[in-house]
Amino acid sequence: MNMVTSRLLDRAGDILDHVDFTPSALRADLAERKVSVGLLYSAAELISHAADLSSESAGLVHDNERRWRTFRQRVGDVLVAAQDGPEDGAPG
């Protein structure tokens, strides 16, 4: 997911490279073609989507963290039980 997020942010940067942010250039663009507005909107959408993916990824990592802790604890319990030998009354 990090690769997708990275690609989205790279693409947003590429789009922003095509915008001349000098005040005179922005005024001229707004008076005529209004291309800069569309480019800024597109870059903002890509950045927003990348942020959403990053947030979703963080949630998934958080969920998995608890699962791995539980798994590790259960494996530890099994190993301790195996070292203690079979329980009383169990065939061994």
Secondary structure, DSSP 4 states (H G I P E B T S, - for coil): -HHHHHHHHHHHHHHHTT---SHHHHHHHHHTT-HHHHHHHHHHHHHHHHHHHHHHHHHHHHHHHHHHHHHHHHHHHHHHHHHH-SPTTS--
